[in-house]
Amino acid sequence: MRVVSGYISINSKSISTVNFSEKTQNFNLYFTDATSSTVHQTIISQSASLNPLLSSGFTICAWVNYASNSSASSNVGANASFLLFGQYEQGRMVQELVRLSRSSAMLVGTYSLEAGEVIGVGAWHFICLACVNASAGKNIASSSILSPYLALHWSLFIDGTLRNQMSTQGNPIDPKELDYANGSMVLGQFANGSSTGFIGELSLAQLYNGSMAKEEVYQLMEQCNPEVNSTSNSTASVNIRWTSFTTVDMYNQAVMAIYPGLCSTGKCSPNATDCSAEQGLRAPPVVMNCPKSQYLVTELR
């Protein structure tokens, strides 16, 4: 059984709390359909400078599990975006660069990069979007006259397989702001700017420096490890870590931190089909139902 940090809510009554002093990557975030929660949080990451990311490329990867319950299937959450990335200033998204859902990636608020299929619900999937500067190595700094002619090439991967590619033209960020513009990722319900949306779990959402090749993406998925393999020839490195997102408020019924996290146990990736019982899948067990008389209290993760 998984342990939920914060309050466990049954029939709108908070009955237990678990507190941890140190934040590690060993957790998932579960976004519920509790739109009546008295606590509303934007689950947002720390910021990163956009100039080097757009100049040298970047990759966004996340594990996602769309809920299969009836409320999700009849709700916008069944197809809602789960991650938004863009220029975030003074508490608002100034310029959207990426919007990820289970069927597509919306790019710079204009272009739709379709996956060609819609991933199923009730199972973990690994989604990555890689972006590279295709402007023949031209400097895109605000001091450059070439900055308005930026060309970006995008690649969408699902479960380690390249699904689609697309190139976009034009600098998505105002060249006058590029030197100091910062970007952040926003997760879950409020990623689409409304009070309803994604219902399900997210884990290990991270931003990487550098545009990953398909072999690197597949390796991340297969090893179920958010760290780039240092023994490879990869130039990618972690920029924004899973641990750098907003810490969920214990009274927040709309978002819950769940322990243990994905990839924390076992030796096989969550989607492995040839994993022995001894090795164990790295997908943790799921709480299907919590009786009214039961509450979860533990000092262990």
C-alpha positions in Angstrom: 0.0 0.0 0.0 1.3 3.4 -0.8 1.6 6.2 1.8 0.2 9.6 1.0 2.0 12.6 2.5 -0.3 15.3 3.9 -3.9 14.5 4.8 -5.8 11.4 3.6 -9.3 12.7 2.7 -12.3 10.4 3.0 -15.8 11.8 2.9 -14.2 15.3 3.1 -12.7 14.5 6.6 -9.0 14.7 7.0 -8.1 11.8 9.2 -4.3 11.4 9.1 -1.1 13.2 8.4 2.4 12.2 7.4 5.3 14.6 7.5 8.7 14.2 6.0 11.7 16.5 6.7 13.7 15.9 3.6 12.4 16.0 0.0 13.7 13.3 -2.3 12.6 12.2 -5.8 10.9 9.1 -4.3 7.3 10.3 -4.8 4.6 10.7 -7.3 2.0 13.4 -7.5 -1.6 12.3 -7.7 -4.0 14.9 -9.2 -7.5 14.2 -8.1 -10.9 15.6 -9.3 -11.4 17.4 -5.9 -12.1 20.8 -7.4 -13.7 21.8 -4.2 -10.4 21.8 -2.3 -10.0 24.8 -0.1 -6.3 24.9 -1.0 -5.4 25.8 -4.6 -1.7 25.5 -5.5 0.1 26.0 -8.8 2.5 23.1 -8.9 5.4 24.9 -10.5 9.1 24.2 -10.9 12.1 26.4 -10.2 13.0 28.6 -13.1 15.7 28.2 -15.8 17.2 30.7 -18.2 15.6 30.3 -21.6 18.5 31.8 -23.7 20.8 28.8 -23.3 18.0 26.4 -23.6 16.8 27.8 -26.9 20.4 28.2 -28.2 21.6 24.7 -27.3 18.4 22.7 -27.1 16.5 21.0 -24.3 14.5 17.9 -23.5 11.4 17.5 -21.2 10.6 14.1 -19.9 7.9 12.8 -17.5 6.2 9.6 -16.4 2.4 10.0 -16.6 -0.5 7.7 -15.6 -3.9 9.0 -16.7 -6.6 7.8 -14.2 -9.0 5.1 -15.5 -11.8 5.8 -13.0 -15.2 6.9 -14.1 -14.8 10.5 -13.1 -11.7 10.8 -15.3 -13.3 9.2 -18.3 -16.2 11.5 -18.2 -14.1 14.6 -17.3 -11.9 16.8 -19.4 -9.1 15.2 -17.4 -9.2 12.2 -19.7 -7.5 14.2 -22.4 -6.2 17.3 -20.6 -2.6 18.5 -20.7 -0.5 17.4 -17.8 2.6 19.7 -18.3 3.1 23.3 -19.4 6.5 24.9 -20.0 7.2 28.5 -21.0 8.3 31.9 -20.0 6.9 32.4 -16.5 7.2 35.8 -14.9 5.5 37.4 -11.9 3.1 34.5 -11.3 1.8 34.0 -14.8 2.8 32.3 -18.1 3.9 35.1 -20.4 4.7 32.9 -23.3 3.8 29.2 -23.7 6.5 27.1 -25.3 5.2 23.5 -24.7 1.9 21.9 -23.6 2.0 18.1 -23.3 -1.0 15.8 -23.3 -1.4 12.1 -23.9 -2.0 12.6 -27.6 0.1 15.6 -28.7 2.5 18.4 -27.9 1.3 21.9 -28.5 4.3 24.1 -29.5 4.7 27.8 -28.9 0.9 28.1 -28.6 0.4 27.5 -32.3 1.7 24.2 -33.7 0.3 20.8 -32.8 2.7 17.9 -32.9 0.4 14.8 -32.9 1.6 11.5 -31.5 -0.4 9.5 -34.0 -2.1 7.6 -31.2 -3.6 8.3 -27.8 -1.9 6.5 -24.9 -4.1 4.3 -22.7 -5.3 5.1 -19.3 -4.6 3.3 -16.1 -0.9 2.6 -17.0 2.4 4.4 -16.7 3.8 5.9 -19.9 7.1 7.8 -20.5 6.7 10.9 -22.6 9.6 13.1 -23.8 9.8 16.1 -26.0 13.2 17.1 -27.4 14.0 20.5 -29.0 17.1 21.6 -30.9 18.1 24.9 -32.4 18.1 24.2 -36.2 19.3 27.7 -37.1 22.7 26.4 -38.4 24.4 27.2 -35.1 23.4 30.9 -35.3 23.5 32.9 -32.1 20.0 33.7 -30.9 20.9 36.2 -28.2 18.9 39.4 -28.1 21.9 41.3 -29.5 21.8 39.2 -32.7 19.9 40.5 -35.7 19.2 36.9 -36.5 17.2 36.2 -33.4 13.7 36.7 -35.1 14.6 33.9 -37.5 15.1 31.2 -35.0 14.3 27.7 -36.3 13.5 25.0 -33.7 13.2 21.3 -34.5 11.0 19.2 -32.1 10.8 15.4 -31.6 8.0 13.7 -29.6 8.8 10.3 -27.9 6.3 8.0 -26.2 7.6 5.0 -24.3 11.0 5.4 -25.9 9.7 5.4 -29.5 9.9 8.5 -31.8 6.3 9.3 -32.7 6.6 12.5 -34.7 8.8 15.5 -35.6 8.2 19.1 -36.6 10.1 22.3 -37.2 8.9 25.8 -36.2 10.1 29.2 -37.4 10.4 32.4 -35.5 11.7 33.3 -32.0 8.9 32.4 -29.5 10.4 34.8 -27.0 10.6 38.6 -27.5 14.3 39.2 -28.5 14.4 42.2 -26.2 13.6 39.9 -23.2 15.6 36.9 -24.2 18.7 37.7 -22.2 16.8 37.6 -18.9 13.7 35.5 -19.7 13.1 32.5 -17.4 11.1 29.4 -18.0 9.3 27.1 -15.6 7.2 23.9 -15.8 3.6 23.8 -14.4 2.0 20.5 -13.7 -1.5 19.1 -13.4 -4.9 20.8 -13.1 -3.7 24.3 -13.4 -1.4 23.6 -16.3 -4.3 24.5 -18.6 -5.3 27.7 -16.7 -8.5 26.3 -15.3 -9.7 24.6 -12.2 -10.4 21.3 -13.9 -8.1 19.2 -16.0 -5.6 16.4 -15.7 -6.6 13.5 -13.4 -4.0 10.9 -12.6 -0.4 10.6 -11.5 2.9 12.2 -12.6 6.4 11.3 -11.6 10.0 12.3 -12.4 9.1 15.3 -14.6 12.4 16.9 -15.4 14.0 19.4 -17.8 17.3 18.5 -19.4 19.9 20.7 -21.1 20.5 19.4 -24.6 18.3 17.7 -27.2 18.3 14.0 -26.5 18.6 11.4 -29.3 16.2 8.5 -29.4 18.8 6.2 -27.9 19.2 8.4 -24.9 15.4 8.7 -24.4 15.0 4.9 -24.6 17.8 4.5 -22.1 16.2 6.8 -19.6 12.9 4.9 -19.9 14.5 1.4 -19.8 16.6 2.2 -16.8 13.8 4.1 -15.1 16.4 6.6 -13.9 16.0 10.3 -14.1 19.8 10.8 -14.3 21.5 10.8 -17.7 24.0 7.9 -18.0 27.4 9.5 -17.5 29.2 6.7 -19.3 27.4 7.6 -22.6 28.4 10.3 -25.1 25.4 12.3 -24.1 25.8 16.1 -23.7 22.5 16.2 -21.8 22.3 17.1 -18.1 19.5 17.7 -15.6 18.5 21.4 -15.4 15.2 21.3 -13.4 14.8 18.3 -11.1 11.7 16.5 -9.9 12.5 17.7 -6.4 12.4 21.4 -7.4 8.6 21.6 -7.8 6.2 23.2 -5.3 5.8 21.1 -2.1 2.2 20.1 -1.8 0.3 21.6 1.0 -1.0 19.0 3.5 -4.5 20.4 3.3 -4.6 20.2 -0.5 -7.2 17.7 -1.5 -6.6 18.3 -5.2 -3.0 17.2 -5.3 -1.4 14.5 -3.1 2.2 13.3 -2.8 2.4 9.5 -2.8 5.2 7.3 -1.6 7.0 5.3 -2.7 7.6 6.9 -6.0 7.9 5.4 -9.5 11.2 3.6 -10.2 12.2 3.5 -6.5 12.0 -0.3 -6.2 12.7 -3.3 -8.4 15.0 -3.6 -11.5 12.5 -3.4 -14.4 10.9 -0.4 -16.0 7.1 0.1 -15.3 6.2 -1.2 -18.8 8.5 -4.2 -18.9 6.8 -7.3 -20.3 9.7 -9.7 -19.6 10.3 -9.0 -15.9 10.5 -11.9 -13.5 8.8 -11.8 -10.1 12.2 -11.8 -8.4 13.2 -8.6 -10.2 10.0 -6.8 -9.6 8.4 -4.0 -11.6 9.3 -0.4 -10.7 5.7 0.6 -10.6 4.5 0.8 -7.0 1.2 -0.8 -5.9 -2.0 1.3 -6.3 -4.5 2.0 -3.5 -7.8 1.0 -5.1 -10.0 1.7 -2.1 -9.5 3.0 1.5 -12.2 1.8 4.0 -13.8 4.4 6.2 -12.4 2.9 9.3 -8.8 2.8 8.0 -6.2 5.4 7.9 -2.5 5.4 7.0 0.2 6.2 9.5 3.8 5.3 9.1 7.3 6.6 9.8 8.6 4.7 6.8 8.4 5.6 3.1 
